[in-house]
Amino acid sequence: MAGYGLLSPALLIMVAMLALPIAALVLLSFWRQSGYTLDTTLTGANYARIFGLSDSPTVWMGIPFYLAYPVPVILLIKSLMMSLTATVTVIPLAYPMAYFIAFRVRSGKSIWILLLTIPFWTSYLLRVFAWKIMLGYTGAINSGLMALGIIHHPLDALLYNSGAVTVVLAHSWVSFAVLPIYVSLEKIDRSLLEAASDLGDTRWQRFRRITLPLSMPGVIAAALMVFIPTVGDYVTPTLIGGSGGSMVGNLIQDLFMKRNNAPMGAAVAIVMMAVIALIALLFVWLTGYHKMRARRR
Amino acid sequence: MTFLNRFAGLRLYAVLFVIFIYGPVLLLPLFSLDTGLYPTFPLKGLTLQHYAEMAANTSMIEALKNSLTVAVIVSALSTTVSIPAALALSRYRLPGAAAVLGFMSLPLLIPSIVIAVALLIILLKFLGVALSLWTVGAGHVLICIPFCMSVLMSRLEGFDPSLEEASRDLGCTGWQTFWRLTLPLAMPGVISSLLMGFVVSFDEFVIAFFLSGTQTTLPIFLFSQLRFPDKLPGVLALGSLILAGSAVLVVLAELLRRRGAKSANPGDI
């Protein structure tokens, strides 16, 4: 009981400032905004509107959406696709780096790890802003290429599209994907690798049959670490995306601040979190991540 | 020979990787020293003028003061509540400890825009609290606690609990053991937690953007300046200073934490 006493101040703060606000958000999503007043009778109208069907489809990316208010669903799918692309890009980039630190660095591992963690602690706003400077119409890439005489007119497709947002998301998160992969590589019993070599495996066979499978928990953790927070990102689509590269986080902000429809914003936020949680759980289940963790204990 | 090549290949990749990570961000200090108004190549000339202009900007100084105040209070408060919590989770076998730990790391997984709007509605629609630097601080405490907890727990797990048993056997009360033994031994972790909490709060943008009233913090000031192209050099100068400051604090915090965790002699601080 003494343990819970020690825990209680921090836990109380977390309950008061995380659990209660999220509960309030859920409650709000079942209310309705009518003009400037909030109608507090419980209703599923916001959710019904998000998923409400229509006979005339809205076509996005060649896919017809038979929805009366298609913006939230389309933006959510778009955000999921962008995060997924970023995640799939990040893993193969991070893996060799993690492998290098785990197996090739003899001394000074902590320096490499520190180099990879510093960006995590420095302002996300500034890191994204640096990309804006790079990709802008008169930015570093355009002016640099023109100064070198490679191009004669600035490329205007660098900024304000979903491709640019995906690149920046991948860049912002790639160094954090290294850490869980590194941890799982570091945990591999080296005698297993020696045994594989002694039994005649080539380097490649050894990697494919021992190292890669044993590092899968780290790869899965890294994928989740990149995917989960990027879907709802706000800074990157705001600075880099413009109107073409906006994501579901922008819609939530828009509904709360500009359109004065907080209940609808709350409903979109809840749907987004539910979908992310569902995908994450499905991913964990499909890859057998929980079994891997159980085996490791 | 092939082994050497493989080694060199991976090392080259690692070096390129780090350059790739840091490349874009290093453009900020580079262009902040350029005399040109726009961040374009070729560079025009070296100057410190943008830094001087920024230092003379009163609304920037105001925002800096606000950010410092919030970050200091937030980091002190988050560390203070995280010390007993980290002790509880590392010293006692609590039923449900895994669930508690999972719950406490939720702020790292929930997108900050959701945390921001959830806090916004409970403050405005349910409690009727006006937005101020206090509400920003409240939101920041929430996201700092998971970081402080992880730093403190790694330090507390790094030293021998039998020292605490010895202290109790020698007649110290629990409180005396904490003040005379546990806290001094955990000090590198505590300082590291204070620094981390400070950096997280100081650099946080989204929650501050939603929860601040008329008083702005430094990231919000920066964001507001981004709309004006003629303010860009100043933004670059300020941004470079913030990046450098954060990096120094983080390295310091990491060095302290490592020194704590790896020390063979647990009394060595």
Interface residues (C-beta under 8 A of the other chain):
Chain A: A2 G3 Y4 G5 L6 L7 P9 A10 L11 I13 M14 M17 L18 A19 L20 P21 I22 A24 L25 L28 L38 L93 P96 M97 Y99 F100 I101 R104 S110 W112 L114 L115 L116 T117 I118 P119 W121 T122 S123 Y124 L125 L126 R127 F129 A130 W131 K132 I133 M134 G136 T138 G139 A140 N142 S143 G144 A147 H171 V174 S175 I228 P229 V231 G232 D233 Y234 V235 L239 G249 I252 Q253 F256 A262 G265 A266 A269 M272 M273
Chain B: F7 L10 R11 Y13 A14 F17 V18 F20 I21 Y22 P24 V25 L27 L28 F31 Y38 P39 T40 F41 P42 V81 S82 P84 A85 L87 A88 L89 R91 Y92 L94 V100 F103 M104 L106 P107 L108 L109 I110 P111 S112 I113 V114 I115 V117 A118 L119 L120 I121 I122 K125 F126 A138 G139 V141 L142 I145 M149 M196 V199 V200 D203 F205 V206 F210 P219 L222 F223 L226 V235 L236 G239 I242 L243 S246 A247 L249 V250 V251 E254 R258
